[in-house]
Amino acid sequence: MQIYGPAQLHGPQAIGAPHMTRAASSTSQVESSKIQDEVNISDAARLVEMAKQAPDIRQDRVQSLRAQIASGTYETAGKLEVTVSRLLDEIG
């Protein structure tokens, strides 16, 4: 029995049979070229994009509120009560 030491070890070897032909490797290159990138956009990202495209000021709502304030119908006891309640909930 002969022991040759660590210098006689072989390096990493390829996985696969040693009798593989070069034609088989060229078909794998053709198959890999068929792979295409794909992008999936989440529902949350779609909502963010819609929010970015929405106008910052809703002019119809602004005009409606201005008309209510001008006519004196905007401030009511019910609205004041809801506002105070929300303020107290926020503070406490």
Contacts in CASP RR format, 6 or more apart in sequence:
PFRMAT RR
TARGET T0000
AUTHOR 0000-0000-0000
METHOD contacts of the structure
MODEL  1
MQIYGPAQLHGPQAIGAPHMTRAASSTSQVESSKIQDEVNISDAARLVEM
AKQAPDIRQDRVQSLRAQIASGTYETAGKLEVTVSRLLDEIG
65 74 0 8 1.000
68 74 0 8 1.000
69 75 0 8 1.000
END
